[in-house]
C-alpha cells in the first residue's frame, strides 16, 4: 500500500553529502522534512534546493531538520551543489541522500519496487514521480505528503505554513482554517464538546454555525 498520513515513516540507512545516517536516529526528537528529486542537474530542482538553503533558518527555528534526496550518487550531488550556489546564491546547507540504488525511493513508494539498474542510464522523466515532500513528526509518523510534477517548483513557504499548523494542532485541540497564518484565529476541534471548550475558553467563542467555533490562536507551547 502507498504511504499515507499517520503511517510510521519507513526507517533506512543511507549515504548523504554529510555522511551516513540512520533516518529515525537522525530525526531524533525533532521534526523533519524529506524532499526528493528525480535526478541531479535538473533546472526546477536546482531552484528548489537553493531556496531551501536560503530559508533553512526558518525550519531551524521550528526544530525541523531538512534532508534532500536525489536519484544519483553522493559524488554527483557535491558537483551539483556548486551549480546551485553559483546560480541560486545559496549552496545546500543540509544533507542530500544519494539514492543511486533506488532504495529510499522504492521504500517511500516514489518508484515501483521492480526498478533496478544504473541510475545514470535513467532520465529525469523516468524518475518523474520522485517529486515528494514528506513532513515527519518527532513520533516518526508521516504528517504531510505533497507530490509535485516536474514542471512546477515547490512552495516551501507553504511547507512552513503547514508545519506551523501541525505543531500548533499537536499541542492544542484546534484546527486551522483556510489560508491560516501564524497568529490568526483558529477553530476548536470537533472532538471537543462545548462543555470541555468552556473550560479552555471561558470567554466563549464566535460561532457562525454550531459546528464552527472560532477562537484566538492559543500559545504553541
C-alpha positions in Angstrom: 0.0 0.0 0.0 1.1 3.6 -0.6 2.5 5.5 2.3 -0.2 7.6 4.0 -0.6 10.3 6.6 -0.4 8.7 10.0 1.9 5.8 8.9 5.3 5.4 10.5 7.9 6.8 8.2 10.0 3.9 7.0 13.4 3.9 8.6 16.5 3.4 6.4 20.3 3.8 6.3 21.8 5.9 3.6 24.8 7.8 2.4 24.4 11.6 2.3 26.5 14.6 1.4 27.1 14.9 5.2 27.9 11.3 5.8 26.0 8.1 6.6 22.7 8.4 8.5 20.0 6.1 10.0 16.9 8.1 9.3 15.0 7.7 12.6 18.1 8.3 14.7 18.9 11.4 12.6 15.5 12.8 13.2 15.8 12.3 17.0 13.3 14.5 18.9 12.9 16.9 16.0 10.5 17.3 13.2 11.8 16.5 9.7 11.3 17.4 6.0 12.4 14.9 3.4 12.1 16.3 -0.1 13.0 14.3 -3.2 14.3 14.9 -6.7 14.3 12.7 -9.9 17.9 13.4 -10.9 20.8 15.8 -10.3 21.4 18.9 -12.6 17.7 19.4 -13.3 16.6 23.0 -13.6 13.5 23.2 -11.4 15.1 21.2 -8.6 18.2 23.4 -8.7 16.0 26.4 -7.8 14.3 24.5 -5.1 17.5 23.3 -3.4 18.9 26.8 -3.4 15.7 28.4 -2.0 15.5 25.7 0.7 19.1 26.6 1.7 18.1 30.3 1.9 15.2 29.7 4.2 16.6 26.8 6.3 16.9 29.1 9.4 13.1 29.3 9.4 13.0 25.5 9.7 15.7 25.6 12.4 13.6 28.0 14.5 10.8 25.4 14.4 13.0 22.5 15.4 12.7 21.0 11.9 15.6 19.1 10.2 15.8 19.2 6.4 17.1 16.5 4.2 17.0 16.2 0.4 17.2 13.1 -1.8 18.1 12.7 -5.5 18.3 9.5 -7.6 22.0 9.9 -8.2 25.2 9.1 -6.2 26.5 11.4 -3.5 29.6 12.4 -5.6 27.2 13.8 -8.2 25.4 15.8 -5.5 28.6 17.5 -4.5 29.2 18.7 -8.0 25.6 19.8 -8.3 25.9 21.8 -5.1 28.4 24.1 -6.8 26.0 24.8 -9.6 23.2 25.5 -7.1 25.4 28.0 -5.2 26.5 29.7 -8.4 23.0 30.1 -9.9 20.9 30.5 -6.8 23.2 32.2 -4.4 23.0 29.5 -1.7 24.5 26.1 -1.6 22.7 23.3 0.2 23.3 23.6 3.9 21.6 20.3 4.8 22.3 16.7 3.8 21.2 15.2 0.5 20.7 11.5 0.2 22.4 9.6 -2.6 19.7 7.2 -3.8 21.5 5.7 -6.7 20.3 2.2 -5.8 16.6 3.5 -5.6 16.3 2.0 -2.1 14.6 5.0 -0.4 12.6 6.0 -3.5 11.1 2.5 -3.5 10.7 2.3 0.3 8.6 5.6 0.2 6.5 4.5 -2.8 8.1 7.0 -5.2 9.3 4.4 -7.6 8.0 0.9 -8.4 9.6 -1.9 -6.5 11.0 -3.5 -9.7 13.1 -0.6 -10.7 16.8 -1.5 -11.0 19.9 -0.9 -12.9 22.3 2.0 -13.4 20.8 5.3 -12.3 23.0 7.1 -14.9 21.0 5.4 -17.7 17.7 6.8 -16.4 16.4 10.2 -17.5 14.6 12.7 -15.2 11.3 11.6 -16.9 12.0 8.0 -15.8 12.0 9.2 -12.2 9.4 11.9 -12.5 7.4 10.5 -9.6 10.3 11.3 -7.2 9.0 14.8 -6.5 7.6 14.4 -3.0 7.7 16.4 0.3 7.3 14.3 3.5 6.9 16.0 6.8 7.7 13.6 9.7 7.0 14.3 13.4 9.1 13.5 16.4 7.0 10.4 16.8 8.3 9.3 13.4 4.7 9.4 11.9 4.1 11.0 8.5 2.2 14.3 9.0 2.1 15.6 5.4 2.7 14.3 1.9 2.9 16.6 -1.1 3.6 15.5 -4.7 4.6 17.9 -7.4 5.0 17.5 -11.2 8.5 18.1 -12.6 7.4 21.3 -14.3 6.1 23.0 -11.1 8.5 24.3 -8.5 7.6 23.6 -4.9 6.4 26.2 -2.5 8.5 25.8 0.7 6.8 28.8 2.3 3.6 26.7 2.2 5.5 23.9 3.8 6.5 26.2 6.7 2.9 27.4 7.0 1.7 23.8 7.3 4.4 23.0 9.8 3.2 25.9 12.0 -0.3 24.4 11.8 0.9 20.9 12.5 2.9 22.0 15.6 0.1 24.1 16.9 -2.6 21.5 16.5 -0.3 18.8 18.0 -0.2 20.9 21.2 -3.8 22.1 21.3 -7.2 20.7 20.3 -7.7 23.1 17.5 -7.7 23.2 13.7 -6.6 25.9 11.4 -8.9 27.3 8.7 -8.3 28.0 5.0 -5.1 30.1 4.3 -4.4 30.3 8.0 -1.2 32.1 9.1 0.7 32.2 12.4 -1.2 34.4 14.9 -4.6 34.2 13.2 -7.8 32.8 14.7 -8.3 29.0 14.8 -11.2 26.6 15.1 -11.9 24.5 18.2 -11.6 20.8 17.2 -14.8 18.9 16.6 -13.6 16.3 19.1 -14.0 18.9 21.9 -17.5 19.3 23.4 -19.0 22.7 24.2 -18.7 21.8 27.9 -15.0 21.0 27.5 -14.4 24.1 25.4 -15.8 26.3 28.1 -13.1 25.2 30.5 -10.4 26.1 28.0 -12.1 29.2 26.6 -14.1 30.7 29.4 -14.7 33.9 27.4 -16.5 31.9 24.8 -16.1 31.8 21.0 -17.6 33.2 17.8 -19.9 30.6 16.2 -21.5 31.4 12.8 -22.7 27.8 12.9 -22.8 25.4 15.9 -20.0 23.3 14.3 -17.7 26.3 13.6 -16.3 27.6 16.9 -13.7 30.3 16.3 -11.2 31.4 19.0 -7.9 33.3 19.0 -4.8 31.2 18.4 -3.5 29.7 21.7 0.2 29.8 22.5 2.0 26.9 20.7 3.6 25.7 23.9 
